[in-house]
Amino acid sequence: MRSVNTTMHPKLSLFIILLIATFYASAQENSPFSRYGIGDPVPGQNIVNRGMGGVSSAYSSGLSVNFSNPAAYSQFRVVTYDIGITLDSRTLKSTNPVLKYKSVNLTPSYVALGMPINQKRKIGLSFGLRPLTSISYSIAENRKISSSQDSALYLYEGDGGLYQAFVGIGKQWGGLSIGFNTGYMFGRKEIGTRTQPYDSVITYKSNSSTNTTYSNAFINAGLQYEVSLNKAKTSVLRFGLAGNLKQTLNATQQTLRETFTYDVNGTPVKIDSISQSPELAGTIKLPASFTAGISLNNTVNNIEKSTIAVEYENTAWSNYRFFDQPDRLINSWKFKVGGQFTPNPVSIKSFWNRVTYRAGFNIGKDAVNADGNTLPVTSLTLGAGLPVRKWRSFDYQYTIINTAFEFGKRGNKNNIITENFFRFSIGLNLSDVWFQKRKYD
């Protein structure tokens, strides 16, 4: 006798709600670096990988969705829900003039679901939604109006970002795994300059804004290759490579010039439109990128006990074009080292022996080159995987809370603006068993 349930699965309902929340949420970190290119990149790894310095290309686990390298999808054993959020704290410092600004924001990191399609043939599928970049800044400047000797307050503002809705598949043949992600990228970039003359009694405030929307399909790929170092295959050396070729976004742009005033609540209210251009069609060229790494992995009962990995990442941002125009961007790179260790993954008595402890660091060069000096980037990471549900060999189900702490800095004494940042990320991995016939005795 089979049981039939026609209601929506509660975990699937939660997944759909968080998927919608990810789409509508936007960061407000007020970072001037987000003015350039397609925005400030959002950390692109799973929270498990963020705790290990960001290493991901050679990481493979059936307990999380490694969307950074779709070749890892082949390792799914049960349906895996993977959800993450990040608390982002930043401190910006300017040397000329001497200023300091702090911001703290809570934003979604990703919502993803992975599942095995055929365990015997090692085929896995994943889909989800995640932000790729964020545009959010508001900068005030006092200076003279270009056409006169009068002074005015100039307010430069930006909002938007780029999102990715993806679906991917991975398959393993012996020691080789290959995977692909495809889907849809979409977003917007809204930038504007508000001018407020100090003699505002006889002169209207003005606003000049440019709004751009963009979208297109995308594809990226990855591969992993494993070499067993012993007969029991409990010690494995894994090589990983992931990346994408140049991508093109189709875009439309509209420019608006208007006068405005503020209401009693401080909200801008339009007085009159001076000019509004028709929509201009164009393209945005995103550069090619790749990530390559190697990891040494040890397992117990097919569960990872320890991992140590190194990785190199490179993106050719000098090839970026926005409506055929370059930006103040240069090629970026990052070198990462990280690892994790679980004292005893199948321990029955001790919770702390089942906890996975993670650490790592990375160094590199940022893509933004606004002041003519490169922006060095360094960060240190710590993390932990906290098992809520004990591992059980007969059903492989699990519930894990993953955490990651990242302390870092962008820029040095040679840069006009530097940024210290702290990120606390928390993720939830839930498992479930689908596609199995249930019977009553």
C-alpha positions in Angstrom: 0.0 0.0 0.0 1.4 3.4 -1.0 0.8 6.7 0.7 -0.1 9.7 -1.4 0.4 13.3 -0.4 -1.0 16.0 -2.7 0.1 19.0 -0.6 3.2 21.0 -1.3 6.2 19.8 0.6 6.9 22.2 3.6 10.6 22.4 2.8 9.9 23.1 -0.9 7.5 25.8 0.2 10.2 27.4 2.3 12.6 27.2 -0.6 10.2 29.0 -3.0 9.5 31.8 -0.4 13.3 32.4 0.1 13.8 32.3 -3.7 11.3 35.2 -4.0 12.9 37.1 -1.1 16.4 36.8 -2.7 15.0 38.4 -5.9 13.4 41.4 -4.1 16.2 42.1 -1.6 18.9 44.6 -2.3 22.0 45.6 -0.5 22.6 49.2 0.8 26.3 49.1 1.7 27.0 52.5 0.3 30.3 51.5 -1.4 31.8 53.9 -3.9 33.6 50.9 -5.5 30.2 49.7 -6.7 30.1 52.7 -9.1 32.4 50.9 -11.5 31.7 48.1 -13.9 28.6 46.1 -13.3 28.8 46.7 -9.6 30.7 45.4 -6.5 31.0 41.6 -6.8 29.1 39.6 -4.1 31.0 36.7 -2.6 30.3 34.0 -5.1 30.9 30.8 -3.1 28.8 28.7 -0.9 29.1 29.6 2.8 30.9 26.2 3.3 33.7 27.4 0.9 33.7 31.0 2.3 34.9 29.6 5.6 37.9 28.1 3.8 39.2 31.2 2.2 36.9 30.9 -0.8 38.4 27.7 -2.2 35.7 26.0 -4.3 37.0 24.7 -7.7 38.3 21.4 -6.3 35.7 21.1 -3.6 33.1 18.4 -3.9 30.5 17.3 -1.3 27.0 15.9 -1.4 26.2 18.0 1.7 26.1 21.4 0.0 25.5 22.9 -3.4 28.9 24.0 -4.9 27.5 26.2 -7.7 31.0 27.6 -8.3 31.9 24.3 -10.0 28.9 22.4 -11.4 31.0 19.3 -11.8 30.4 18.8 -8.1 26.7 18.2 -8.7 27.5 14.6 -9.5 28.1 13.9 -5.8 24.5 14.5 -4.6 23.1 11.6 -2.6 19.8 13.1 -1.4 17.8 16.2 -2.2 19.7 19.1 -0.6 18.3 22.5 0.2 21.0 25.2 0.5 20.2 28.7 1.8 22.5 31.5 2.9 22.4 35.1 4.2 25.2 37.5 5.1 25.7 40.3 7.6 28.0 42.8 5.9 29.9 45.5 7.9 32.2 48.0 6.2 34.3 50.9 7.2 35.4 53.3 4.4 38.2 55.8 5.0 39.2 58.7 2.7 42.5 60.5 2.9 41.5 63.6 0.9 39.3 64.8 2.5 39.8 62.9 5.7 36.5 61.1 6.2 35.2 57.9 7.7 31.9 56.0 7.0 30.5 52.8 8.4 27.6 50.6 7.3 26.0 47.4 8.4 23.6 45.4 6.2 21.9 42.0 6.1 21.4 40.5 2.6 20.5 37.2 1.0 23.5 35.2 -0.3 21.8 32.4 -2.4 18.9 30.0 -2.5 19.8 26.6 -4.2 18.5 23.1 -4.4 20.4 20.1 -5.5 19.3 16.5 -6.2 20.6 13.2 -7.5 19.0 12.3 -10.8 20.7 8.9 -11.0 23.0 7.8 -8.2 24.2 4.7 -9.9 25.4 6.8 -12.9 26.5 9.7 -10.7 24.3 12.4 -12.3 23.1 15.4 -10.3 21.0 18.4 -10.9 20.9 21.8 -9.2 19.0 25.1 -9.6 18.6 28.3 -7.7 19.0 32.1 -7.6 21.9 34.2 -6.3 23.1 37.9 -6.6 26.3 38.4 -8.5 27.0 42.1 -7.9 25.5 45.0 -6.0 25.4 48.7 -6.9 24.7 50.9 -3.9 26.4 54.3 -3.1 25.5 57.8 -2.1 28.3 60.3 -2.0 28.0 64.1 -1.3 30.5 66.7 -2.6 30.6 70.5 -2.2 32.0 72.3 -5.3 31.4 75.2 -7.6 28.8 75.0 -10.4 30.7 74.8 -13.7 28.9 77.7 -15.3 29.3 80.2 -12.5 31.1 81.0 -9.3 28.2 79.8 -7.1 28.7 76.7 -5.0 26.3 73.7 -4.8 25.9 70.3 -3.1 26.4 67.5 -5.5 24.9 64.1 -4.5 26.1 61.1 -6.5 23.8 58.1 -6.2 23.7 54.5 -7.6 21.5 51.5 -7.1 21.0 48.1 -8.7 23.0 44.9 -9.3 23.2 41.7 -11.3 21.4 38.5 -10.5 21.7 34.9 -11.8 18.9 32.3 -12.0 20.7 29.1 -12.8 20.1 25.4 -13.5 23.0 22.9 -13.8 23.9 19.3 -14.3 27.0 17.3 -13.4 28.1 13.7 -14.2 31.0 11.6 -13.1 32.9 9.0 -15.2 35.3 7.1 -13.0 37.6 9.8 -11.6 36.4 12.6 -14.0 33.4 14.8 -13.3 32.1 17.4 -15.8 29.3 19.9 -15.2 27.5 22.9 -16.8 25.4 25.8 -15.5 23.0 27.7 -17.7 20.1 30.1 -17.0 19.4 33.8 -17.1 21.3 36.8 -15.8 19.3 40.0 -15.3 19.7 43.3 -13.4 19.8 47.1 -13.6 22.1 50.0 -13.0 20.6 53.3 -11.9 23.0 56.2 -11.5 22.2 59.8 -10.9 23.6 63.2 -9.9 21.5 65.6 -7.8 22.6 69.2 -7.8 21.4 71.5 -5.0 22.6 75.1 -5.3 23.0 76.9 -1.9 21.0 79.8 -3.3 18.0 77.4 -3.6 15.4 80.2 -3.3 15.9 81.4 -6.9 17.5 78.3 -8.4 15.8 74.9 -8.8 17.5 71.7 -7.7 18.3 69.5 -10.6 18.6 65.8 -11.2 20.4 64.0 -14.0 20.0 60.2 -14.1 20.7 57.3 -16.4 18.8 54.0 -15.9 20.0 50.8 -17.6 18.4 47.4 -17.5 20.1 44.3 -18.9 19.6 40.6 -19.2 20.6 37.5 -21.3 21.1 33.8 -21.1 24.5 32.5 -19.8 26.6 29.3 -19.6 29.6 28.3 -17.6 31.3 24.9 -17.0 33.6 23.1 -14.7 35.5 19.8 -14.3 37.1 17.8 -11.5 39.4 14.9 -11.6 40.2 12.6 -8.7 43.2 10.4 -8.0 43.0 7.9 -5.2 46.1 7.7 -3.0 45.3 4.4 -1.3 43.4 1.2 -2.1 40.5 2.0 0.2 40.0 5.3 -1.6 39.8 7.2 1.7 42.5 9.6 0.6 41.9 11.5 -2.6 43.8 14.2 -4.6 41.3 16.3 -6.5 42.0 18.8 -9.3 39.4 21.4 -10.2 38.9 23.9 -13.0 35.8 26.2 -13.6 35.0 29.3 -15.5 33.3 31.0 -18.4 34.0 32.6 -21.7 33.0 36.2 -22.5 29.3 36.9 -21.9 27.1 39.5 -23.5 24.1 41.2 -21.8 21.5 42.9 -24.0 20.7 46.3 -22.5 18.4 49.3 -22.8 19.3 52.7 -21.4 17.3 55.9 -20.8 18.6 59.3 -19.6 16.5 61.8 -17.7 17.1 65.5 -16.9 14.6 67.2 -14.5 14.1 69.7 -11.7 12.9 68.7 -8.3 12.2 69.7 -4.8 11.9 67.9 -1.4 8.6 67.3 0.4 8.3 67.5 4.2 9.5 64.0 4.6 12.7 64.6 2.5 11.5 62.7 -0.5 12.4 64.1 -3.9 9.4 65.3 -5.9 9.7 66.1 -9.6 8.8 69.7 -10.7 9.5 69.5 -14.4 11.2 67.2 -17.0 13.8 69.1 -18.9 14.6 66.2 -21.3 14.1 62.5 -21.5 15.9 60.4 -24.1 14.2 57.5 -25.9 15.4 54.1 -25.0 18.8 53.3 -26.4 19.7 49.7 -27.1 23.2 48.4 -26.5 25.3 45.6 -25.0 27.4 45.0 -21.9 30.4 42.8 -22.4 31.4 40.7 -19.4 34.9 39.3 -19.3 36.1 35.7 -19.3 37.2 34.2 -16.0 38.6 31.0 -14.6 39.4 29.3 -11.3 41.8 26.4 -10.9 42.7 24.5 -7.7 43.8 21.3 -6.1 42.7 19.7 -2.8 43.7 16.8 -0.6 40.7 15.0 0.9 40.4 12.3 3.6 37.1 10.5 4.3 35.5 8.3 6.9 32.5 6.2 5.9 32.2 8.3 2.7 32.0 11.5 4.8 34.8 14.1 4.5 37.1 14.2 7.6 39.6 16.7 6.4 40.3 18.9 3.3 43.1 21.2 2.5 43.1 23.2 -0.8 44.8 25.9 -2.8 43.3 27.9 -5.7 44.0 30.7 -8.2 41.3 32.9 -9.7 41.6 35.3 -12.6 39.2 37.6 -14.4 40.0 39.8 -17.5 38.1 42.9 -16.4 40.1 45.1 -18.9 37.9 43.6 -21.6 34.7 44.9 -19.9 32.6 47.2 -22.1 29.5 49.1 -21.2 27.7 50.3 -24.4 31.1 49.9 -26.1 32.9 52.1 -23.5 35.6 50.8 -21.1 35.6 51.6 -17.4 38.3 52.1 -14.7 38.9 48.4 -14.4 41.9 46.2 -14.7 42.5 42.4 -14.7 41.9 41.0 -11.2 43.4 37.9 -9.5 43.2 36.1 -6.2 45.2 33.3 -4.5 43.4 31.3 -1.9 44.4 28.7 0.7 41.9 26.9 3.0 40.8 23.8 4.7 38.4 22.0 7.1 38.7 19.3 9.7 36.1 17.2 11.5 37.5 15.2 14.5 35.0 12.3 14.2 32.1 12.7 11.6 30.3 9.6 12.9 30.8 10.2 16.7 27.8 9.3 18.8 28.8 10.7 22.1 30.4 14.1 21.4 28.7 16.9 19.5 32.0 18.8 19.1 33.7 15.9 17.5 31.0 16.1 14.7 31.5 19.8 14.2 33.5 20.7 11.1 36.1 23.5 11.7 37.2 25.6 8.8 39.9 28.3 8.2 41.6 30.0 5.3 43.0 33.2 3.8 43.3 34.9 0.4 45.3 37.7 -1.2 44.8 39.4 -4.6 44.3 42.5 -6.7 40.9 44.1 -7.1 39.4 45.0 -10.5 38.7 48.7 -9.6 41.5 51.1 -10.6 39.7 54.4 -9.9 42.6 56.5 -8.6 45.3 55.0 -10.9 46.7 52.8 -8.1 45.8 49.1 -7.8 43.7 48.0 -4.9 45.3 45.1 -3.1 42.8 42.8 -1.3 43.5 40.5 1.7 41.2 38.6 4.0 41.2 35.9 6.7 38.3 33.5 7.1 37.0 31.2 9.9 34.0 28.9 9.8 32.2 25.9 11.2 29.6 23.4 10.2 27.3 22.6 13.1 25.3 19.4 12.8 21.8 19.7 14.0 20.9 16.2 13.1 23.1 13.2 13.7 24.5 11.3 10.7 22.6 8.0 10.1 24.0 5.4 7.7 20.7 4.0 6.8 19.1 7.2 5.3 22.0 9.7 4.8 19.8 12.5 6.0 21.3 15.5 7.7 20.7 19.1 8.9 23.7 21.4 9.1 24.1 25.1 10.1 27.2 26.5 8.3 28.9 29.7 9.5 31.7 31.8 8.0 33.5 34.8 9.4 35.6 37.0 7.0 37.9 39.8 8.0 39.5 41.8 5.2 40.8 45.0 3.7 40.7 46.6 0.2 43.4 49.1 -0.6 46.5 50.4 1.2 48.3 53.7 2.0 48.7 54.4 -1.7 44.9 54.6 -2.3 42.7 57.6 -1.6 39.9 55.4 -0.3 40.4 52.2 1.6 37.8 49.7 2.9 37.9 47.4 5.9 35.2 44.8 5.9 33.7 42.1 8.1 31.2 39.5 6.9 29.3 37.0 8.9 27.5 34.5 6.8 25.2 31.7 8.0 23.7 29.0 5.8 21.4 26.1 6.3 21.7 22.7 4.6 18.6 20.5 4.8 18.3 17.1 3.3 15.3 15.0 2.2 14.6 11.8 0.3 12.6 12.2 -2.9 11.6 9.8 -5.7 11.3 6.8 -3.4 8.3 4.5 -3.0 7.0 4.3 0.5 5.2 1.2 1.7 3.3 0.3 4.9 3.8 -3.2 6.3 
